[in-house]
């Protein structure tokens, strides 16, 4: 039975210190909390577990590149919790780190080791200071878990008598110096990630027992666990054991598995083969790319066998779907201002011609301005504006009234199509963020799709691909292609 302590005023301190030296290969590009475990980041699993267990007040202590983790976690609204972030860039020993974070934590506190992924059930009633043990089926003594629940008074007494370096040491000290502490055996899966070998072992266990992660909404089919809102081609091959995260795209002829973990919102192109590997959330993997025995994080690849690493900057092979790559919004705005000044008189004359030919001065539509995200639940404050353009059928002429929008930074020459009210109303809420990422433009890869490829899935896949592979060279190619009569369309 899970722990039921929602109203007990118990807080949790999740301690993410610097990774141990033996794990530095894993944390070369990202801090330990952003290490991919199964289908999402380590810190996401930990916060989800704490929230499910009833903890609504969580303090996150970050010691290694804390800003990246803080940006992901935010206020904790995604997990229905109140998360406060403590940035600890200076090295402190474990007791000093705990003391620094005690202020305002309530009367009782659960200490959690941030280097450990864990899933277990607590007893429903816990009234005294407690140390937890993992249940063993082989009859041997239960292994201690790096989790401890204490009153603040007991915690103060404990910190006075210990110089513990790790949570395991603190649990041992608690049993030695607090005679009244209760030992509780729990059903558990836990794995401390202190080296590449630990990480490989965790992957092996999760491949054999994918239910350990308890992924909400995921479906398990013959050893393949598929998350929510996934788009998987009927021609793709998923070979067990494999785990596909929420919102993942897997195109035709891709081969996933065995032993593959595909992170949330990843994009796997056709012909790619992923086996015995972990793909971090938000990673784009290019066409006909093969990874076996690798940890793939955006443009960083770690070989799990020999621990060698490689950085790839080619967006056609690997890319980061979560990081926009605006090559020159300032340059575009400057160019738009100059063109607007030079073309002021021709635009006036063309407006008169458009009135005579089309019956209106310009074509005017209501489109979505850059939305303001309210919280990590994905809720937006949608703001609308008017977009003016011509409808002569030639991009070089039609785009002229849009120069003012481009100069203001609301629009680009090249980008994803702007959304209208009817587009947004007909779009499933969970897909909005994917279409709202990146820059919107008058023309682009989506706008230049043929009519036969104009389905929602194709539009969304193309928009994600553009966000991942966007470059100055590619934008120039799309812009020149739009100048060909009939090659661009304003409406997707």
N, C-alpha and C positions, 0 to 999 in steps of 0.2 A: 504494500500500500504506500503510495507516495506521501511525502511529508506534507502536512497541512498546517502551515504556520502563517497564513496570510495576515492574520490579525494579531500576531504575537509581538510585533515590533522588532523582528529579527532582521538584521542587515547582513550583507555579505561584502567581503573585501576580496576582490579577484586580483591576484598579484602577478603581473607580467614583468619580470625582470629581464635583463639581457640574457640571450640564449647562451647555453654552455658552449665551450669551444668546440666540442665534438659535433655540435649542431650548426656551426657557422656556415657550412656549405648550403644548408637549407635556407638560412636567413640572410643570404648575401644581398638579395634584392629587396626583400620585405622583412619587417620584424616578425617575430614568432607569432603574435596574435593573428597575423594575416597569412599564416601558413594554411594551405588548403588541406582540409580533412574531409574526405568523402566528397560532398558536393558543395561545401561552402567553407568559409574561413573558421579557424579554430575558435576565435573569440565569439563568433556567432553561435556555434554549438554550445559554448559555455553559458552565454547569456540566455539562450533558449532553455537550457536545462535548469538554470536558476529560476527563471520566470515560471516554468512549469512546476517547480517545487515550491512555489509560493513566495519567493523573495521579490519584493517590489522596490527595495532600496538597495542599490548595488554601487559600490565604489570601485572603479577600475584604476589600478596603479600601473602606469606605463613607464618603463625605463629605457626602451630602445626605439628610437624614431617614433615618438609618441603621436606626432601630428597626423600621420597616415591612419592610425587606428582610431584616433579621436574623430576624424572626419567620417569614417565608416560608421562608428557607433552612434554619434550624435547624442541625443537626449535619452536614447533607449526606447523611444515610442514604438519602434518596430516590434519590440518584444513585450510591450505593455508594462514596462518597468521604468523606474526613475534612475537613470545611470548618471553618476557624477564622475568626471575624469580627473585623476590626479597625475600631473606630468612630473616625472622623477628622472630628469636627465642626469643627475649626479648619482654615482654609485653609492648605495647604502647597504649595510648588512641587513639581513632579514628582520631582526628585532627593531632596528631603527626605522626601517621601511614601514613596518606595522604601526609603530608609535606615531609616525608622521601622519598616518591616515585614520587615526582613531577618532578624531574630533567629529562630533555630530553623527556617529554611527549607531546610536541607540544603546540599549542596555545589554544586548547580546549580539554576537557577531559570528558569522561563519567565515572561516578563512579557507580560500581555495587557491591551489597552485595553478598559476596561469600556464605552465608548461605541460599541463596534463589534459588530455581529452577523456571525459568520463561520462558514463550513463549509469545511474543506479537508483534504486528506490530506497528512500528513508523509512524508518518506522514512523507511524502516524503521530505518536506521542513521544516527545523528548522534553524532559523537565529539568535535566541537570546538565552540567558540562560533559561533553561527549567526545570521544575519539572513535572514528569509524574504521572498520576492518572489512576487507573483502572476503566473501565466503569462498571456501575452498572445498572442492568435491572429492579430493584425494585423501581426506582425513588428516592432512597436515595442518599446522597452525595457520590461521587466516592471515593473509598479507595486509599490512597496514595501508590505508588509503591516505593520500596527502590532502585530507580535508578534516577540519576540526571545528566544532561548535562550542563556544565558550561564552561565559558572562564576561563583561569587561573587567570586573574585579578579578576573576581568575586569570584573565589574559595579562593584566598588569603584574600579578604575582609570578606568572610564568616567564614573562619577559625579563624580570629581574634576576632570574636564575638560569638563563640559557643564553648561549651564543650560537644558536642554530643557524646553519647556512641554507638549509632547505626545509620544505614543509615536512618531509619525513622525519627530520631531526626534531622539529618542533613537536610533532606527535609523540615521539619517544620521550621528550622532555616533559610533556604534559602528563604522561603516565607515571613518570618518575617523581615529579614534584607536586602533583595534585592528587592526593590519595583518594579523594571522593569522586574522581572523574569516572564516568560510565563508559564501558567498552561496548560498542554495538556492532554486530555483524550485519552486513547488508548485501543484497544481491547487486553485483556490480560488474561493469566492464570499464577498465581504466588503462591508460597507456601514457607513460611519461615520455615526452619527445625531447630527448637530450642528445640524440645522435641520429645520423642517417639510418643506422641499423634499427633504432627504435621506430623510426618512421616507416621503414619497410615492413617491420613486424606488425605495426598497427594496420597498414594496408592489407596485409595477409589475413589478419583476423577479421577485418571488415568485409573482405571478399567472401570469407566463409560464413559470416554472420551479418549480412547487410541490415538486419532488423535492429542491430545494436544502436544505430544512430536515431531510430525512431523518427524518421522524416515524415512530417505531417503531410497528408494528401498524396504521398507517393504510392505508386502501385508496383507490386512485385509479380513478375511473370517469369517463371522458370529460371530464377536466378538473376534476372535483370530488373533492377529497381529504377523506375522512371518517375521523375518529379512532375510537378504541375506545369501547365501552359507550355509544354514542349512541342516543338514541331519536328517530327522525325519522318523522313521520306520512307515510303513503303519499299524503296529499293535499297535502303540502308540495312546493314547487317549488325545486329546486336548479339554478341556472344557472351554467355554467362561465364564467370560472374562479372557483372558490370553495374555501375550506378551512374545515372544521368540526372543532373540537377535541374532545378526549376528554370523554365524559360530558355532551355537550350535549343539550338538549331542544329540538326544533323541532316545534311543533304544526301542525295542519292549516291549510291556506290561507296559510301563511307563504311568502314569496317571498325566497329567499336568492340573491344574485348579480345580475348578474355583478360580479366583483371584490370579493367579500365574504370577510372573515376573521372567523370566529366562534370566540371563545376557549373554552378548556376550561371545562366545567361551567356554560356560559351557558344561559339559558332564554329562548326566543323564542316569544311567544304567537302565537295564530292571527291571520292577517291582517296581520302585520308584514311590512315590506319593507325589506331591507338590501341596498344596492348601493354598490359602490366605497367601502366603509367597513370600519373595524376595530372589532370589539366585544371589549373586554377580558375576560379570564377572570372567571367568577362574576358576570356582569351579567344582570339580568332586564330584558327589553324587553317592554313591555305590548302589549295587543291593538290591532291596526290602527295601529301606530306605524311611521312611515317615516323612514329615515335614508339619505341619499345624500351621499357625499363627506365623511363625518364620522368622527371618532375618538370612540367611545363608551366611557367608563370609569365603570361604576357609575352615578352620577347626574350625571356631568360629560360634556358634549358639546363637542367642539372641531371647528369647521369647518376642514377641511384646505385650503380654497381661500383664504378671507380671514382665517384664524387667529383669528376671533372665538370666544368661548367662552360657555357657558351652563350653569348649575347647576339641575337639576330635583330638587325635593324630593317630587314626587308619586309615591308608590310604585306607582301603577297604570300609570305610564309607564316609569320606570326605577327600579331598585333594586339593592342590593348583596347578592348571595346569600351572600357569605362573612362578612358581619358580622351577628351576631345583634342583634336590636332589642328587648331586654326592657323594655317600657314601664314596668313597675312590679312586679317580682317582690317587692320589699320590701313594697309595698302589699298584694299578694295574701296574703303570709304574715301580715301584721298582721291583715287581715280574717279569715283562717282561724283565727287564735288567738282572736279575739273571738267568732266564731261557735261555736267548739268549747266555749268557756266557757259561753256562753248556752244551747247545745243539749246540754249534758252529760246532763241528766236525760232529755230526749226521746230522745236516742240510745240510752240504756239501755233505755227502754221499747220503742223500735222494734226493738232487738236481740232482745228477748223475743218480740215479734210475728213477726219474721223467723224465729225458731226454730220457732214454732208453724206458720207458713205454709209456709216453704221448707225446714225441717228442719236449718238451720244458723244459727249466730249472725250470721255475715256470709259473703259470697262472698270467698274468698281465692285469689289468684293470685300466681305468681312472675313478676315483671317485671324488666326491666333497669334498674338504677340508672344514674346518670350515669356513662358509661364513662370510664376514664382512658386517654388515648392515650399509647402507649409511645414511638413514633418516627414519622418521616415516611413510613415504608413503609405506614402505615395500620393497624398492629397495635395492638390494644386489650387492656387488662386488664379483662375484663367482670366486673361485680359485680352480684349479684342481691339482691332484697329482696322482702318480702311486701307485697301491696297488698290492702287490705280495703275492701269496699264492700257496699251492699245491692243486692238485685235485685227491687225492687218494680215497676220499669218507669217510675218517675217520677224525673227527674233531681234534683229538689229534695230527694228523700229518699235516693236511691241514693248521692249524693255525700257525705253526712254523715260516714260512717266515714273518708273520705279527707281530712278536714280536718287531721288530724295529719300526713299526708304532705305536704300543701300548706304547713303551718306550718313543716315542716323544710326546705322548699325542694326536695323531691324531685319535686314534681308541681305543676301549676298547675290553676286552674279551666278554662282554655282552653289548648290546645296541640296538638301532634301526638300520636297515640296511643302509649302505652308499648308496648314490644316484649316479647313472651313468648319463652320458649326456643324454641318451635316456629317462631315468626316469624323469629327470628334464624337458626336452622338452615336454614330454607328460603330465606333471602335470599342472593343472590350477594354475595360479599365486596366487590366493587368498588362496590356500591350502599349499603353500610352507612353510610358517612360522611354521605351525603345524608339518610338517615333519622334519623341520630343527632344532626344539627344542631338547634339551637334547643331550645325548651322542650317538654316533654311535658305533656299535660293530660287531665282527665277527659272533656272534650268538645272539639270543634274542627271545622275544615273537613273533615278526613279522616273523622272519626267520623260526620259528618252526610251523607256521600255516600249516594246511593241504592244499593240492592243491585245494580242493573244497571250501576253504575259502580264496581264493587268489585274491578277487576283490579289487579295489581301496578303496572303502568305508571300507572294513574290515581291510585293511592295515592301513589306517589312524586312524580308531577307536582304533585299537590295539596299535598303536604307542602312541596315546594320553593317553590311559589307562596305558601303561608302564611308561610314564613320570610322571603320577600322583601317581603311587603306588610303584615306584621303591624302593627297599631296599636291604641291604646286603644279607639277607636271600633269597629273591626272585632271585637275581642275581646268588647266589650259586646254587639254584634249576635249573635255566635255563642252567647254565654252566655244571652241572652234567648230565642233560638231553641231552645236545649236544654230550656228550661222547658216548651215545648209537648210534650204527651204523644206519644211515638213519634218525635220529631224527632232524638233523639240515640241513639247506640249506643256501648257501651263497646268492643265488638270491631269492628275495621275489616273 
